[in-house]
Amino acid sequence: MKENKASITAYTVLQGIMYVAKRTKYKDLVPKDMKDLGEKVLSCSEEGQKRLAQLEKKGFALGVKIREYIFLPGITLHYILRKRAIEHRTREFLKAGVKQVVCLGAGFDSLALRLAEEMPDVNFIEIDHPDTQQFKAQALQESQRENLHYLSIDFTHQNLEDRLQECTGFTPSLPSLYICEGVTMYLTSEEITHMFTAIHNLSGTGTKFLFTALEPQDSPRNNTRKILDYYLKLIGEPIKWTMESPELEAFLKQQKCKILSLDETDQFRDMFLKGNDPVTLHRGEYLAAAEFERR
Ligand SMILES: C[S@@+](CC[C@H](N)C(=O)[O-])C[C@H]1O[C@@H](n2cnc3c(N)ncnc32)[C@H](O)[C@@H]1O
C-alpha cells in the first residue's frame, strides 16, 4: 500500500458493491444495510465521495465494462458473490457455536458491523492497516457497539499475535472464526505463514479460518489478464502470494489445518445466481474454510 493512503483496492471493492446495488439487475444481491453502510463509509472521505459521484455518471457503466475487459472479466459481480458466500459460511460457523469473529484486513466491508448488531452475544474485532481503518472508524463512529472492536495493524511491520494479545476487546478463550477476505494476495508467503501461526497460538485447536486466495495468474482456472499485475504494482498494491487450489489441502496441512470447504466461481453461481444466467464471472479467486488441528 502507498504510505499514508487508504487502500485503493478497498475503495474499488466497495465501489463495485455500490455499482451492483445501484446500477445493475443484480441489485437484490446487495442487502439494504450493506448498501446503506457502504454509502456512509464512502461519503466520509474525499476519495469515497469521488467514487460515489462516479457511480452517478452516465458513462460509468461503459467504463466498468472496458476496465473489466482489460483487467479482470466479471470482477464487479464477483465482489458481491464473494461477500455473500463469506456471510453464508460465517453464519454457518456462528450457528455451530462460534462466539468471536476476527476480520483481518477488513477494509470497508460491513459484515462485522451488521452481524454485531444482530448478535450482541458474539464478539467482533476488525483489524486493518491504520491508513485504511481511520476512514472507516470516522464514518461509523455513531454506529459503535460494545461487541465490536477496531484494532489497527500493518501485517508487514507489526506482529499480529502481540497486537491482538494486547487488545482488550479480544478474548482468547472464545471459540473463534478468523476471516481474511481479499487480502492474502498482498502478503508475502512469510507473512501468510506468520498469520496462520499467530491464529493458532492466539485461539488454539478447533479455531476456524475463512479466507480467499488467488490462483496463480497463468493458471487455467484464472481469467485475469497479465496487465493487472502491472496496474497493481503501479498503485502500490502488488500481488505477492497465490496458491493453486489443488495444492491448498497440502499447504493447509503444513499450517496444521484441515480443509472444511472450498467455494469457487461455480459454487458462487449455484448459490446466488439463477441457473442459466450467461453472465461472465470472474475466475481465479476462491474461498476456503479451514480448521486448526492439534500441533
Ligand atoms: C482489497 S482490500 C479488501 C478489503 C475487504 N477485506 C474486502 O474484501 O472488502 C485489501 C485490504 O487489505 C488491507 N491490507 C493490505 N496490506 C495490508 C497490510 N500490510 N497490513 C494490514 N492490512 C493490509 C488493506 O488495508 C485493505 O483493507
The ligand as a Gaussian input file, in Angstrom:
#p B3LYP/6-31G(d) Opt

LIG

0 1
 C       -8.800000      -5.465000      -1.453000
 S       -8.931000      -4.739000       0.122000
 C      -10.076000      -5.900000       0.837000
 C      -10.895000      -5.279000       1.905000
 C      -12.019000      -6.150000       2.468000
 N      -11.497000      -7.316000       3.148000
 C      -12.992000      -6.528000       1.398000
 O      -12.830000      -7.589000       0.784000
 O      -13.909000      -5.739000       1.152000
 C       -7.397000      -5.170000       0.881000
 C       -7.326000      -4.836000       2.366000
 O       -6.071000      -5.346000       2.868000
 C       -5.528000      -4.393000       3.743000
 N       -4.075000      -4.581000       3.748000
 C       -3.255000      -4.674000       2.682000
 N       -1.973000      -4.798000       3.100000
 C       -2.013000      -4.771000       4.469000
 C       -1.014000      -4.833000       5.483000
 N        0.265000      -4.934000       5.191000
 N       -1.420000      -4.754000       6.774000
 C       -2.723000      -4.629000       7.089000
 N       -3.711000      -4.570000       6.160000
 C       -3.359000      -4.639000       4.867000
 C       -5.943000      -3.044000       3.171000
 O       -5.911000      -2.009000       4.134000
 C       -7.350000      -3.349000       2.670000
 O       -8.308000      -3.078000       3.641000

